[in-house]
Amino acid sequence: MVIAEMGSGGAETVVTDLAGHLASTGGSVCVASNGGWRADGLVVAGIRTVQIPLRAPGPRSLLRSGWAVGRELRRHPVDVVHAHNVRAGVAAYLGTRFVRRRPPIVTSVHGLAAEDYDTAARLLGKTADLVVAVSDDVADRLRAGGLPEARLQVIENAVTVSALP
């Protein structure tokens, strides 16, 4: 999985839950991010993490992140790359450009500023094999921005049963 950082937030919670579930069911998982307290928790849980400078703004950090993702994919080939939000999806795309067996990229969109959906739809249409919108509203905005219906799936965020009181 690729995400900008692993601090507080909904996308970070989803990544933590997914990584934990995959690891507990025998899957191999690695989370590439700029780090954070949730990444530290993943390491303690025995889940591999990779440091990438994706939180920093600008094209240089995006290119460096893509290079680091690509290096990880060459060392440890995967079946799928799951990116969280558009910038992480672009980094994942850049990272998969120069590997022998390019894995499919699934990019989950957790939400954007209203004015960013058109640009996001254009970028996602070029970089993601499948886009997961976390709500019908996010999906509608991406469709309106031009993302093809065939590449879009809605999977709503949910709370894990263990997290309920």
C-alpha angles and dihedrals in degrees: 000000000000124000133155096243141346105228128106120329146088098271090048090052091051092050091048092049094045094047092048092048094048092049093047091053094051098264124139113237138173127186118209113198145127087266131243139164093299091053088052088054091051091054091051088051090054096254115141117241132188124205115231128169094233097129092066113090125242141050096284094064090043091054092045090050091050090050091051092048090050092049090052092048091051090051095041114021114208137199095230139004114219112198124189115218130351103286091051088048091054091048090050090050092050090048094053096049095087106035122106097236108033110211119216116263121226113190119195115205111208096181141300141204108280093247093055100061097087093052091043092052091051093049094043091050088060101037110033129068089199131011120208115202115200093217142017089251092057090047092049091051092049091048090050087052090057105264108152114250091228091064096048131086130172117222110167120220114252140182118251115245091239089058093059118098 
